[in-house]
Amino acid sequence: MLRRLFEEREGDDGLPGRERKLAMLAMITGTQMAVLDNGIVNIALPTLAEQLAISGSESIWIANVYQLVTAALLLTFAALSRRIGRHRLYIGGLAIFTLASLGCALARSFEFLLVTRGLQAIGAAAMLSIGPSLYRIIFPTRLLGSAIGLSALTVAFGIAAGPSLGGLILHVGSWPWLFAINVPIGVVALVLGIRSLPREAPQAVRLDIWGALLSIVMLSGSVFALDQFGHGEGGATAIATLALAMACLAGFIYRQRHVSQPLVPLALFTEPRFSFAAATSTFAFLAQGIAFVGLPFLYQTVMGVSPIMSAVLFTPWPLVIMIIGPLAGRLADKRNPALISSIGLALFLLGMLALSGLGAASSYLDVIWRTALCGIGYGLFQAPNNREMIGSVPVELSANASGVLASVRTFGQSLGTASVGLVLGLSFGSLTLSLWLGCVSVMVALALSLYRVPMATRRHPR
């Protein structure tokens, strides 16, 4: 299948075959590092707290600052890419991420580590904001689904594998290696990127500074507030921050409607296929966020398994996505992607319903087939849905569409995490209730996805 991505045909747009291969390696490497670093540190927080002589609550900010800064800058960087060129933004982000990783590895104080983690997040946001849109100009249109399938696979595997990889690194080395491992990999990705990423001439557009500031407060404020709710700390500060974020959202929408060169062109949302794909993605990522946070609690507190075994039981999800994701992307090049996504969501819903039936007496086999079913469903859903988001808008707006895609992913997962925290904080709350909320979220996503099937059918006739 991979060989097919690099075959050349007469009339192909995109890069020549060999250049595609090098560009794909640069993209996968950079994106994988950026996504992994969002979760790889979580498992090391107790170790970092002990060795940096800080409290557990302070150590959480080592993870939070990365998530907050990344979320805050996604839309701004997507818009900036039009002004400076996507290849420059991606390569610059990769360079900042690699240097900041070295700084993290050398950090010996909590304050310095926070600064370097923030710099890491700036680099990650630059890469993640325009990653999918770069695939659209690297690969021919006929292979767009397969290419975005690889992108979706990279993100999904990075999200799921972060904690397990972090545990493995800590088992064989000290915590600085969590960051130092990025340096040689980042250098290789930089060389590949400089050599192969397609060049673009900068466009004569102005960056909407006020729109950027509103989006930064809107996104970072909402993620911060949801994170606080998710950790059971939804006090006055979290409520006030969420209110500020909502006010900035209203101001942001007003600004985009009345400025001549908006940060996020609202023309994106006049395309129903894009709007429905974005909404579907939000609810699907919300459900995934609930599952990723709730299942480890279920395995360890209800079934009584060890943290290591908990990670093993979760492994079928990302492993199945590795197999299904690229196949789903290839299928989306030939068939209605909205229909494929809907079938995936139906299977994902069956898997979530099955997981909600787990209990203390459940066997490992009971867990494995249920998580594998979720992985099959999510793998079928994600790549075709992402293809709809990126492929349904004009090429000149694909960078903005990519920024929206990354933003809804971050927001959906944060909302899912907060949902688990809120449920567990209720006197009548339970892990099963959290999973049922995830099921409801998948049902909404499935309803939205089924509604848009006729729209995509008109664009993908048999």
C-alpha positions in Angstrom: 0.0 0.0 0.0 2.8 2.4 0.9 4.4 1.8 -2.5 1.1 3.1 -4.1 1.6 6.5 -2.4 4.8 7.1 -4.4 3.7 5.9 -7.8 3.7 8.5 -10.5 1.0 8.9 -13.2 0.7 11.4 -16.0 -1.2 14.5 -15.0 -0.5 14.0 -11.2 -0.4 17.2 -9.1 1.7 17.2 -6.0 5.4 16.2 -5.7 7.3 13.6 -7.7 7.3 10.1 -6.2 10.7 10.2 -4.5 10.1 13.7 -3.1 6.8 12.5 -1.7 8.6 9.8 0.2 11.1 12.2 1.8 8.4 14.8 2.6 6.2 12.1 4.2 9.0 11.0 6.4 9.6 14.6 7.5 5.9 15.1 8.2 5.4 11.8 10.1 8.5 12.3 12.2 7.7 15.9 13.2 4.0 15.3 13.9 4.7 12.1 15.9 7.1 13.9 18.2 4.7 16.8 18.7 1.7 14.6 19.5 3.7 12.1 21.7 5.1 14.9 23.9 1.6 15.9 24.8 1.2 12.6 26.7 4.6 11.1 27.2 5.4 13.4 30.1 2.2 12.5 32.2 3.6 9.2 33.4 6.8 10.9 34.6 5.2 13.7 36.7 5.7 11.9 40.0 9.4 11.4 39.2 9.7 15.0 38.0 8.1 16.2 41.2 10.5 14.2 43.4 13.7 15.1 41.5 12.8 18.8 41.0 11.7 19.1 44.6 8.2 20.4 43.7 4.7 19.4 44.8 2.5 17.1 42.7 0.1 20.0 41.9 3.1 22.1 40.6 4.3 19.2 38.5 1.0 19.0 36.6 1.9 22.4 35.0 4.8 20.6 33.1 2.1 18.9 31.2 -0.5 21.7 31.2 1.7 24.4 29.8 2.4 22.3 26.7 -1.3 21.6 26.1 -2.3 25.2 26.8 0.3 26.9 24.5 -0.3 24.4 21.7 -4.1 24.9 21.8 -3.7 28.7 22.0 -1.7 29.0 18.8 -3.2 26.5 16.4 -5.6 28.9 14.6 -3.0 31.8 14.6 -0.3 29.6 13.0 -2.6 28.2 10.4 -3.4 31.8 9.3 0.3 32.8 9.5 1.3 30.0 7.2 -0.4 31.9 4.3 1.8 34.9 5.0 5.1 33.1 5.3 4.5 29.8 3.5 3.6 26.4 5.0 7.0 24.9 4.5 8.7 27.7 6.4 6.3 27.5 9.3 6.6 23.7 9.5 10.4 23.7 9.3 10.6 26.7 11.8 8.3 24.9 14.2 10.3 21.7 13.9 13.6 23.6 14.6 12.1 25.3 17.7 10.7 22.0 19.0 14.0 20.2 18.6 16.0 23.0 20.3 13.5 23.2 23.1 13.6 19.4 23.6 17.4 19.8 24.2 16.6 22.6 26.7 14.1 20.3 28.5 16.6 17.5 28.7 19.2 19.9 30.2 16.8 21.6 32.6 17.6 21.2 36.3 15.0 23.6 37.7 11.2 23.6 37.6 11.1 27.2 36.2 13.5 26.5 33.3 11.7 23.3 32.4 8.4 25.2 32.2 9.9 27.8 29.9 11.4 25.1 27.6 8.1 23.1 27.6 6.4 26.3 26.5 8.9 26.7 23.6 8.3 23.1 22.7 4.6 23.8 22.5 5.2 26.7 20.2 7.0 24.4 17.8 4.4 21.7 18.1 1.6 24.2 17.4 3.4 25.3 14.2 3.6 21.8 12.9 0.2 20.5 14.0 -1.7 23.5 12.7 -0.8 23.0 9.1 0.2 19.3 8.9 -2.8 17.9 7.1 -3.0 20.8 4.6 0.7 20.1 3.6 -0.4 16.5 2.6 -2.7 18.1 0.1 0.1 19.7 -1.8 2.6 16.9 -1.3 0.4 14.1 -2.7 -1.8 14.0 -5.8 -5.5 14.6 -5.3 -6.2 10.9 -6.2 -4.2 9.8 -3.2 -5.4 12.5 -0.7 -7.4 10.1 1.4 -4.6 7.6 1.7 -2.2 10.4 2.7 -4.5 11.9 5.3 -5.0 8.3 6.5 -1.3 8.2 7.4 -1.6 11.6 9.1 -4.6 10.5 11.1 -2.8 7.3 12.0 0.3 9.2 13.2 -1.8 11.5 15.4 -4.0 8.7 16.8 -1.1 6.4 17.6 0.9 9.3 19.2 -2.1 10.1 21.5 -2.6 6.5 22.5 1.0 5.4 22.8 2.4 8.4 24.7 2.0 7.0 28.2 3.3 3.6 27.3 6.4 4.9 25.6 7.0 7.3 28.5 6.9 4.3 30.9 9.3 2.4 28.8 11.8 5.2 28.6 11.6 5.7 32.4 12.2 2.0 32.9 15.5 2.0 31.0 16.7 5.6 31.6 16.2 8.8 33.6 13.5 11.5 32.9 15.7 13.8 30.7 15.7 11.1 28.1 12.0 11.7 27.6 13.1 14.9 25.9 16.6 14.1 24.7 15.3 11.4 22.4 13.7 14.1 20.3 16.9 15.8 19.4 18.6 13.3 17.0 15.1 12.4 15.5 14.3 16.1 15.1 17.6 16.8 13.3 16.9 14.1 10.8 13.4 15.4 10.3 14.8 18.9 9.7 17.2 17.7 7.0 14.4 15.8 5.3 12.0 18.8 5.6 14.5 21.3 4.2 15.3 18.9 1.4 11.8 17.9 0.3 8.9 20.0 1.6 7.2 21.9 -1.3 8.0 25.6 -1.4 5.3 28.2 -1.4 5.5 31.9 -2.2 4.3 34.1 0.6 0.9 35.6 0.1 0.2 39.3 0.4 -2.2 38.9 3.3 -2.3 40.7 6.7 -2.4 38.7 9.9 -5.5 39.6 11.9 -3.8 40.5 15.2 -7.0 41.2 17.2 -8.5 38.0 15.9 -5.3 36.1 16.9 -5.3 37.6 20.4 -9.0 36.7 20.8 -8.4 33.1 19.6 -5.4 32.7 21.9 -7.5 33.7 25.0 -10.5 31.7 23.7 -8.6 28.5 23.1 -6.2 28.5 26.0 -8.8 29.8 28.4 -11.3 27.0 27.5 -8.6 24.3 27.7 -7.4 25.6 31.1 -10.9 25.7 32.5 -11.8 22.3 31.2 -8.6 20.9 32.6 -9.4 22.4 36.0 -12.9 20.8 35.9 -11.3 17.5 34.8 -9.1 17.5 37.9 -11.9 18.3 40.2 -10.8 21.9 40.7 -13.6 23.7 39.0 -13.8 26.6 41.4 -14.3 30.3 40.9 -11.0 30.7 38.8 -12.0 28.0 36.4 -15.6 29.4 36.0 -14.3 32.9 35.5 -11.7 31.7 32.9 -14.4 29.7 31.0 -16.6 32.8 31.0 -13.7 34.9 29.6 -13.1 32.3 27.0 -16.8 32.3 25.9 -16.7 36.2 25.8 -13.7 36.0 23.6 -15.4 33.4 21.4 -18.3 35.9 20.8 -15.8 38.6 20.1 -13.8 36.4 17.8 -16.9 35.5 15.7 -17.9 39.1 15.5 -14.4 40.1 14.4 -14.2 37.4 11.7 -17.5 38.6 10.2 -16.4 42.2 10.0 -12.7 42.2 9.1 -11.5 42.1 5.5 -8.9 39.5 6.0 -10.1 37.3 8.9 -7.9 34.8 10.9 -10.4 32.0 10.1 -12.3 32.8 6.9 -16.0 32.0 7.7 -16.3 30.9 4.1 -15.0 27.6 5.4 -18.3 27.0 7.2 -20.4 27.9 4.2 -19.4 24.5 2.8 -21.8 22.0 4.5 -19.4 19.1 4.1 -16.7 20.9 6.0 -19.0 22.1 8.8 -20.5 18.7 9.3 -17.1 17.0 9.3 -15.8 19.5 11.9 -18.9 19.0 14.2 -18.7 15.2 13.8 -15.0 15.3 14.7 -15.6 17.3 17.8 -18.1 14.8 19.3 -16.0 11.8 18.2 -12.9 13.3 19.9 -15.0 14.1 23.0 -15.9 10.4 23.2 -12.3 9.3 22.6 -11.1 11.7 25.4 -13.6 10.1 27.8 -12.4 6.6 26.9 -8.7 7.5 27.1 -9.1 9.0 30.6 -11.8 6.7 32.0 -10.5 3.3 30.9 -7.3 3.4 32.9 -9.3 4.2 36.0 -11.7 1.4 35.2 -8.9 -1.1 34.7 -7.1 -0.2 37.8 -9.8 0.8 40.3 -12.6 -1.6 39.3 -10.7 -4.6 37.8 -7.7 -4.2 40.1 -5.0 -4.5 37.4 -1.5 -2.9 37.7 -0.6 0.3 35.8 1.6 -1.7 33.4 -1.1 -4.2 32.7 -3.5 -1.3 32.2 -1.3 0.0 29.5 -1.1 -3.5 27.9 -4.9 -3.8 27.9 -5.2 -0.4 26.2 -2.7 -1.4 23.4 -5.2 -3.0 21.0 -6.8 0.4 20.4 -3.7 2.1 18.8 -2.5 -1.2 17.2 -5.8 -1.7 15.3 -5.8 2.0 14.2 -2.3 1.4 12.7 -3.8 -1.3 10.5 -7.2 0.2 9.8 -6.4 3.9 9.4 -4.4 3.7 6.2 -6.8 1.2 4.7 -9.7 3.5 5.5 -7.9 6.5 3.9 -7.3 4.5 0.7 -10.9 3.4 0.6 -12.0 7.1 1.0 -10.2 7.9 -2.2 -12.6 5.5 -4.1 -15.9 5.6 -2.1 -18.0 8.1 -0.2 -15.9 9.1 2.8 -18.9 10.2 4.8 -20.4 6.8 4.5 -17.1 5.1 5.5 -16.9 7.5 8.5 -20.5 6.6 9.5 -19.8 2.9 9.4 -16.7 3.5 11.6 -18.7 5.5 14.1 -21.3 2.7 14.3 -18.6 0.2 15.1 -17.1 2.7 17.6 -20.4 3.0 19.3 -20.8 -0.7 19.6 -17.3 -0.8 21.2 -18.1 1.9 23.6 -21.4 0.2 24.6 -19.5 -3.0 25.1 -16.8 -1.3 27.3 -19.6 0.2 29.5 -20.5 -3.4 30.4 -17.1 -4.2 31.9 -16.9 -4.9 35.6 -14.7 -6.4 38.4 -15.2 -9.9 37.1 -14.3 -9.2 33.4 -11.5 -11.1 31.9 -8.6 -9.7 29.9 -10.1 -11.2 26.8 -13.3 -9.3 27.5 -11.3 -6.1 27.6 -9.2 -6.8 24.5 -12.0 -7.5 22.0 -13.9 -4.4 23.2 -10.9 -2.0 22.9 -10.0 -3.6 19.5 -13.6 -2.9 18.3 -13.3 0.7 19.3 -10.0 0.9 17.5 -11.5 -0.6 14.3 -14.4 1.9 14.4 -12.2 4.9 15.2 -9.7 3.9 12.5 -12.5 3.7 9.9 -13.9 7.0 11.0 -10.9 9.4 11.4 -9.1 9.3 8.0 -12.2 9.6 5.8 -13.6 12.4 8.0 -10.3 14.3 7.9 -10.3 13.9 4.1 -13.7 15.5 4.0 -12.5 18.5 6.1 -9.4 19.1 4.1 -10.7 18.1 0.7 -14.0 19.9 0.7 -12.5 23.4 0.8 -10.4 25.3 -1.8 -6.7 24.7 -1.7 -6.1 28.3 -0.6 -8.2 27.7 2.5 -6.7 24.2 3.3 -4.3 25.6 5.9 -7.1 27.3 7.8 -9.1 24.0 7.6 -6.1 22.2 9.0 -6.0 24.6 11.9 -9.7 24.1 12.6 -9.2 20.3 12.5 -6.4 20.5 15.1 -8.4 22.9 17.3 -11.5 20.7 17.4 -9.3 17.7 18.2 -7.8 19.5 21.2 -11.1 21.0 22.4 -12.9 17.7 22.1 -10.3 15.7 24.0 -10.1 18.4 26.7 -13.9 18.3 27.0 -13.8 14.5 27.3 -11.2 14.7 30.1 -13.2 17.3 32.0 -16.4 15.1 31.6 -14.7 12.2 33.4 -13.5 14.5 36.2 -16.9 16.0 36.6 -18.7 12.6 36.7 -16.2 11.2 39.2 -16.6 14.3 41.4 -20.4 13.7 41.7 -21.7 11.9 44.7 -23.5 9.5 42.4 -20.9 9.5 39.7 -19.2 6.4 38.4 -16.8 5.3 35.6 -19.7 3.5 33.9 -21.6 6.8 33.7 -18.6 8.4 32.1 -18.5 5.7 29.4 -22.3 6.1 28.8 -21.7 9.8 28.2 -19.1 8.8 25.7 -21.7 6.6 24.0 -24.1 9.5 23.8 -21.3 11.6 22.2 -20.7 9.0 19.6 -24.4 8.8 18.9 -24.5 12.5 18.2 -21.4 12.2 15.9 -23.1 9.3 14.1 -26.3 11.2 13.5 -24.3 14.2 12.1 -22.3 11.9 9.9 -25.3 10.0 8.5 -27.0 13.3 7.7 -24.1 14.4 5.5 -23.8 11.2 3.5 -25.9 12.5 0.5 -23.7 15.6 0.4 -20.6 13.6 -0.1 -22.3 11.2 -2.5 -22.8 14.0 -5.0 -19.1 14.6 -4.9 -18.1 10.9 -5.0 -20.4 9.2 -7.5 -19.7 5.5 -8.2 
